[in-house]
Amino acid sequence: MSTNYETLLRGRMSDESFNKLEALKNQKVMDFVGSFIEHCDPASVYVCNDSEKDVQYIRDQALALGEEKQLANSKQTIHWDGYGDQARDKKSTRFLVYKENLEKMKSLNSLDYEQGYEEIMSVSKGIMKGKPAVVQFFAEGPTESPFTIPCIQFTDSFYVAHSEFILYRSAYSHFLKMKDAEKDQFFRFIHSAGVLDERGNSINLDKRRIYMDTQNNIVYSMNAQYAGNSVGLKKHSMRLAINKAGQEGWLCEHMFVMAAMDEEKDRKTYFCGAYPSACGKTSTAMIPGEQIVGDDIAYFRNIDGEFRAVNVENGMFGIIKDVNANDDPVIFENLKKNQEVIFSNVLMGPDNQPYWLGMGEDAPKEGLNHFGKWHEGIKDEKGNTVGLAHGNARYTMRLDYLDNIDSEGFNAKDGVKVEGILYGGRDSDTTVPVEESPNWRDGILLKAATLESETTSATLGAEGVRNPSPMANLDFVSYPLGEYTMNNIKFGESVKDTPKIFSNNYFMRGADGNFMTSKLAKKVWLHWADGRIHGEYETFDTPTGKIPKYADLAVLFKKYLGETFTEEDYIYLFTFRCTKWIEKLERTKAFYTKMDPNTPAEIFEYWDAAIAKIQAAKEKYGNLIKPGEFKG
């Protein structure tokens, strides 16, 4: 160790903290911590291990420093981000890229490495002056497993530190056991909330920067508090992992991991699923009667020829808007219990209870929220009425609080064997509710790469706009899209029992403009897919895959929902719409051309062949092909 760093470390931390660092016998850890103490200049640094004592210290500090406030339930706290810091800052989130790679990364909001590094070091110089800071050790995925990616976090926000102890597996003991050859293989995160105002919120939002260096596996996050910008192990780490996976031949995906349960057959089938925002991801992962392993990020590895997955995380950082007793009973029940939960950007009423939008309960007319002192009808400086809570308000909670947790799968070091993959988009007039892909390559190129999310006039202004979202992962892909797509294909084709791929669309509208099925119909689509995996249902062919037969769905609707599913609705929902599909594929081609001009030619050739197949079907059967009419 550098003598200068040893002197510096001993001067800024207790003997106990220094001894924790020294015990790791890891020069790269020492240099990381020492260099950023020197650069960011915190008043003190506390080093955490995996002990409950250290977790409690972080909880206590978050309250003592005013970053969180205690609620009526003593184990629950509330945190408010500043009024302009309540969502992911996509504009300021950039990749630092070496000159030789800039051209191929230009569509991914990249910055020349030297320029970006100089800027972020300037922004972060002395940024922690006078503040206490903390160093933590975590694992992405279970510790001491083939999936584990060790991580170190250095932050001056005890709210961030508290959040990460809930969201991730503490891994100081994992670092202790790392072999010499592994000791420099970990992700590094350096974060500062920066200068704070009287409410404890970041002031210098114009200097908010989230810069990711995938070449050296380090993320710099400065002048940010909202967890999506500051909790490094979540989407920042995901970008590092996607890049690492692309180089090493595995996958990091924006997917839940869940188990479909068939009690009659004593069967558990593991599915993973990717859905763009507002397309049903969380509600699918939390379908009543099934079990959850993870709700957001999955790692996939080929282990002994099997397609296996782990949940990267230990907790949930979920949108709380519209979580209520009817729509999300499992989560709602847990948010009401006296157990460790951090609420962010909701209202704290005079009764010290949390209130949020769409919770299904009467809320007080005044209290404290992200705006400060709030009362009904108050307006901000732009004249906009401030709601009782922010639309992107969140809860941070351990997953193992949930009664429907699959404890065995959640803790499995080798992950769970995945047998089905779901890709769900949102459109009102094109994609059927569930369709099976005939093979993995078709699934990636026709189901995953073509994912879109349709806007609604009520929420986003322009109705019917189809926003492309390949693999529901576009915001986090950290190397060229075409290469990433090919890596998905290659990985799935490398295992012995390749999972079946299915598409979902829960948002088909009828002639009256209303949704054709209830929110719970997704349970039927899931169990039809489960049956297909186990060879239980026959299908009709379409130009893009295989769809259910009416008789099977009628039984499933009655069994799982107690509903009658009419043949008229079935025909409408599962009619293949040729022109709509051709337009969808043309949009996908145009988007890939724009995002990655170096997309492999074989991908476009595949889509051109698919369009030709659909065009031929249209000429033979007409634009609207009813179930059973197409003979592939």
N, C-alpha and C positions, 0 to 999 in steps of 0.2 A: 504493500500500500504506500501511496505517496505520503511522505512525512507531513507535508503541508495539509493534506486532507485529514490525516489522523489527528493533528492538532486542532484543526477546524471542527471535526466531528466531535471530539471530546469537549470542545468549548461550547457547542450548541445543544448537546444532549446529555442526559444523565448517564451515569456509569451503566445502569441497567439497560438503557437503550443502546449504548455503544456496544455492550457485550452481546446483545442480540445480533447486531450486524456482524460483529467480528466472528461469532460462532459459525456463520455461514461459510466462512473461508472462500469468499467469492469476490475476486478483484473487481469484476464488472459491476457488481452491486455497490461496492464501496466507491468506485469512481463515479457512478451515476449519482448517488446520494451526495457525495462530497462536492462534485462539480456544480450541482444545482443549489446546494447550500451556499457555496461561494458566489454563484451567479444571482440567485433570487434573494438572498440575504434574509431568511426568516430569523426571528428572534430566538426560537427554540425548535427542536425537532423531536418528536416522540416516535419511537419505533415499535410497531405492534407485532406480536406473535399470534398464535391461534387461541390464546386463552380467553376465557370469559371475562377475566379481569380487564384485559385490553379492550374488548368490545364494549364493556360498561364504561371505561374511561372515555371512549369516543362518544357514546351516548350522552354522558354527563357534560362533556365539553361542548357538544352541539347546543345543549340547553344553556350552559353558562355563558357562552359567547353570543347568544341570541339568534343563532342560525335556525333554531327550532324552538317552538313553544309547546308546553305540555297541554294536552287536552283533558277532558273530563275523565276519559278512560286513561288511567295512569301510564299505561304502556304505549299509548299513542301520542304522536307529536304532529305538528303542522309546520311547514316551511313555505315561505313566499319568495318567489323570484321577483326581480324588479319588473316594472311594468313593460319594459321593452325586451325582456329576456325570458320568454315563456314558450319558446319553440326552437326546434333545430335551426341554426343559422347556416343554411346551405351555401349562401354567397361567400361566407368567411371560412368555410370548411374546404380546405384545398390539399392536394397532394404535392409534396416537394419531390421533384423528379430531376434526375440527372439529365444533362443536356442531350445525351444520346438517345434518351427515351421520350423526350418531350413531344415529338411529333405524333407518336402513336398514342400518347396519353392526352392529347389536346382537348378531346371532347369530355374529359372527366374532371374539369375544373382544376387543372394542374398549374404549377408555378415552378419556374427554374429553381433548382435546389439552392444554389449559392445565394440568389436573390431572396428567396423565402427564408432560408436559414438566418441570414443577416437580419432580416426584418423581425423574425420571431425572437431572436436573441436580444434585439433592441427593445422590443415590447416587454420582454420578461426581465430585463435587467433591474434588479432591486425591487421586483414587484411584490415580494413577500415581506418587505422591510417592516419590522416591528410586530409581526404576526407570528403566532405559533403554527407549526406545520406538522404533518404526520407522514410516516412511511408505512405502507401495508404490503402484504404479500398475498396473492390470490392465484387461483387456477381457473382457466377456462376449461370447462368439463370437469369430470371427477379427478381428484388428485391421484397420483401414482398409477396412471392408466395409460394405454396406448393413445388416448385422445388428449391427454393433458397438455395445455400450453401454460407454463408458469408466467406470472405477471407481477410487476412491482408498480405501485402507485405512490407518487409524492405529491401531496396537496396541502393547501392551507385552508381548505374548507372542511370543517368537521361534519357538515351536512352531507357532502360528497362521500367522506369516509364512512359515515354511518350507513348511507345508502348502499355502499359497496359491500359492507359486512352482511347486509340483508340479501343482496342480489347475487353474490358470488361465494364460492367455497374458499375459506381462508386456507392459505397454503405455505405458511412459514415452515411447517414440518416437512413439506415437500421440498422446499429449497434446501433444507438441512441435509436431505437424503440424495440430492442430485450428485451424479458422478462427475468427475473432473471434465469429461468430454461434453457434458451437458450444461456446464455452469454458465456459459455465455449465451445460452439459448432461452431467452425469455423476452417478453414484451415489456416496454417501459412507457410510463405515462407521467407527465409532469403537468400539473394543473395549478392555476391560481385564480381566485375570484377577483384579485386586484384590489384597487382602492374601493372602500365601501362607504355608502352614505349612512345617515342616522338610522335607517331601517335595516342596515346590514346588507344592502344590495350593491352590486357592481355598478360603478359610476362610468367607467371608460368603455362604454359599449361600442364606441367608434373604433376602439382598439381591440375589440373582440376578435380573436384569431384561434382557429382550430386547424393546425397544420399537421399533416400525417406523412411520415417518412416510412413508406413500406419497404424501402431498401435496407433500412437499419432498424426497423421494428420499434419506432419511438413515435409518440404522439405528444404534441405541445398544445395545451388548451389554456388560453389566457383571457382574463376579463369576462368570464362566463360563469353562471351559476346554474341555469336550467340544466337538469340532469342529462338531457340529450346532447348538450354541448360540453358537459364537464365530467360526467361519469365515464372515464376512459375505457373501462372494460366492456362497455356495451357496444354501441355501433362504431366507435373508433377502433376498438379491438377487432370487431368483425371485419373491417376493411383490411387490417393487417392480416387477419386469418385467411380471408379470401385470396389474397395475394400469395401467402405462404402455401395454401392448399393447391393453388394453380401450379406452383413450382414443384410440389412434392407428390401430386397425383391423388389427392383426396378432395373433399368438398366441404365448404362452409356455406350453409344456406339459411335464408331468412324464413325458417320453417318451424312450426310446432311439431312436437312428437306426442302421439296419443295412442291409446289402445281401444279398438272397437271390441266390445264385450258381447259374446253370445252365450248366455247362461244355459240355454237349452242344449247347446252342443258342447258346453264346457270349453269354450274357445276364446282365445285372446289374440287379436291380430293387430300388429303395430302399423300405423300410418304416419307419414309426415305430410305436411301441407303448407303451401305458399299461396298467400292471397294479398293483393295490394291493400292499402289502407281503405277501410270502410267496405270491404268485400266479404267479410264473414270469417276472418281468420280466428279471432279469439272465441267467437261463438261456436265455431266448429270444434276447436280444441276442447271446449267446455260443454259439449252436448251432454245433457242429463243422461245418466246411466252408463256412460263410457268412463274411461280413466285417462288422466293427463300425466305426461312425463315432462313436457316443457311447452311454453306458449310462444316462443319467439325465435330462437336461434339454435340450429343444430349443426353438429359436425358429423360427416359421413366418412367412414373408413371401410376398406376391404379387409376384413379380418377372417383369415382361413377361408377365403372365397365367399364370405357372406357380406351382404350389404348391411352394415351396422351403424347405429346412430346413438348419440348422446345429446341430452340437453346441456348446452354450454353453461347455463345459469343455475342459480339456486333460488331465485325469487322472481317476482313479477314487478315491472314498472308499467302499470296499465293506465290507459285513459279511463277516468272515472265518470265522465259524462254519460248519463243514461244507464249507469249501473244501478239497478233497482231490484226489488224483491221478485218481480215478475219475469224480467228479461234475463237477469244474471243472479239467480238465487244463491248459488254457492259462494260467489265472490261477495255479494251483498251481506250475507250472513257473517262472513269473516270480517268484513269492515266494521261490523257492529260489536264484535267481541273485544274484550280487553286483552289484546295481544299486540305485539310490536308491529305497528304500521306507521309509515310517514305519509301524511297527506300533503300534497303541494298545490298551491294556488286555488284552494277552495275557501269557503267562508268559515270563520270561527265565530259562532254566535255568542250572545251574552251568556249562554249556558255552557260555554267552552266545548260544545259539540261541533263536529264538522258538517257542513252542508254543501251540496254540489248540484249542478244542473241535472235535471232529469232523475233525481233520486226517488221521486214518488212520495215525498213527505213535505209537509208544510215547512217552509223555512222562515226564520226571523226576518224582520224588515231592516235590521242593522247589524253591524258587527265589524270584524276585521277581515280583510282579504288582501289580495295582491295589490290592490289600489291604495290600501291604507285603511283609515276609518271610512266605513262604507254605510250608506243607507239607500234604500230603494229609490231609484230615480236619479241618483247622483251622476253627473256627467264628467268626462275627462276634459283636458285642455282643448281638445278638438271638437268638443260638443257632443261626443258620442256617449250614450247611456252605458254605464258600467254595470254589467251583470253581477250577480252575487258570487259567481265563481268564473274562472277562465274556462273557455271551451276545451283547452288542452290540459286542464288540471289532471293530476295523476295520483295514484297510490303506489307505494312501494311496500311489498309484502312477501314474506317467505312462501314458497310454493307448498311446502309440506304442511302448512296449515289446512290445506284443502282436504276435505273428506274423500274426494275423488282422485287423490294422488295415487299413481302407480308406484308405490315405494320401491318395489323390486326393480323396476325399470329405471326409476329416478337415480338409484344408487349403483346401478350396474357398471362396473369398471370397464367391461368390454361392450357396453351399450346394449341396445336391443336390436333384434333382427327385423328390418323393415320389409314389409311385403306389399305395401301400397303407397303411392305418392299421389297427392291431390293438388291440382293447380286450379285455383278459383279466381275468376275475374268478375266484372260487373258490366253487363249490357242488357238492354231491354228487348232486343229483337234478333239476336244472332245465335248465341251459344246455348245448347240444351243443358238441362240441370245436371246431368251426369253422363259422361261418355268415356268408354275405355279405349285407350290407345292400343293398337295391335302389337306394338313393340316399343322398346325404350327410345330409339331414335325418333320415331314418329311422335312419341310423347313429348320429348324435349322440343322438337321443332314445330309441332302443331298445337300442343297444349301449353307448354311453358314459355317459349319464346314469343308467342302471340298474345300473351296476357294483356288485357286492357282494363281500365277502370273508367266507367262512364260517369261524367259529372251530372249533377242534378241542379235545376235552377234554384231550388230552395237553399242550397248550401254554397254553391260556387259561381253563381251568376249565369253562365252559359250552359244551357241544358243540352245533353246529348253528345258532348265532346268526349271522344275516346282517347284517354291518355295512355300511351304505351307503358308497360311495366314488365319487361321480360323477367321471368322467374320471380316476379314480385321482389326484385332485389336491386333495382336499377340505381338507387341512391347509394348503394354500398359496394358495388362492383369496383374493384381497384386495379383492374388491368383491362385491356380492350375487350369489348363485348363479344365479338366474334370468337375470339380465343377462349373466353370464359364459357361460351355456349358449347364449343367443341369439347372442352374439358368435362362438361356435364355429360355429354354423350359418351366419351371415352370411359369415364368412371363407371357409369351404369352398365356398360357393355363388358366391363372387366370382371364382374362378379359372377358366381355360378347361378344363383337364384335371383335374377334381376327382378326388382319389384315391378308390379303392374302400375302404369300411370293412368290416372283418370282426370278429366276436367270437370269443374263445377261452375255453375252459374245460378245463383239463388234469386236473380233479379229480373227474370223474364216477365214482361207485362202483357196483359191481355188487351183486347180491342178497346176496353173501357179505360185503359191506362193504369189499372191496378195490378199489383203483383199477383201472379197466378197461384202461388202457394204460401203457406204460413212460414214463419221463421223456423219452426220445428221440423219442416219437411226435410231439412238437411240430414236428419237422422235416418230417413228412408234412403236417401242417396248414398249415405255412408254404408248402410248395411247391404244395399245391393252390390256396392263395390266389394265389400267383405265376402259376400257370397260368390262373386265372380272369381276372386282370388282362390277360393276353395272349390271351384268347378261346379257351382250349384245352379247357375241360371244359363239358359240359352239366350242368344242375342239376335238383333237385327243389325245388318251392316249399314254404314253410311259412307260417304266419300272420305270421312276423316276418322272413322273408328267404329265402335260397337255400342249400341244403345240397348236399354232394357226392353223387355216385352211387357205389354200392358198387364197381363194376368199376374205376373210376379210383383209388379208395383202395387197393384190393388191389394194383394195379400199383405205386403209390407206396410202400407198406409193403415190398414185395419189393425195389424199387430202392434205397431209402435205408436200410432197416434190415435187409434180408434176412429179414424176418418174414412169416409167413402171417397175414393179417387175415381173420377169419371173418365170414361174412355175418350170423351170429347176433349177434356183437359189434357189427357195424355197425348192425343194426336197433335194438338196445338203446341204443346211444350216440346215435343220430340220431332217435329217436322224439320227437315234439313233445309236451310235457306241458302241457296246456291250463290246468288248475287251478293248477299251479305258476307258470306265466307270469302268470296273472291276479293271483295273490298278490304276485308280484315287482313288477308295475306298481303295484299298490295301495300297496305299501311305498314305492316311489319317489315317488308322489304325496304321501303323508303326510310324507315326509322333506323334500321341497321346500317344502311348506306350512309346516313348522316352521322351516326354515332361511331361507326368503325369502318372507314373506307377499305380496310384490309381484311374485312370479314371473308373467311374462306369461300371460294367460289362454289364449293359443294353445297353450302347452305342455301345459296340463292337458287342453284340448280334443283335442289329438293323442293323449294317453294314453287318454282316455276312448274315442276312436274305435278305438284298438288293442285295448282290452279288449273292446269290442263285437264286433270282428272275430274275436277268439279265442273269445268266448262263442258266436258263431254257428257257428264251426268245430267247437266241442265238441258242439253240438247236432246237427250234421250227421254228424260222423265219430267222435264219442266222445271221451273225455278223453285217450286216448293215440293219437296219430296217427302211424302208421308212415311211413317215407320213401316218397314216391310216392303216398300216398293223398290228400293235400290238393290240391285244384284251386282255386287262388286266383281 
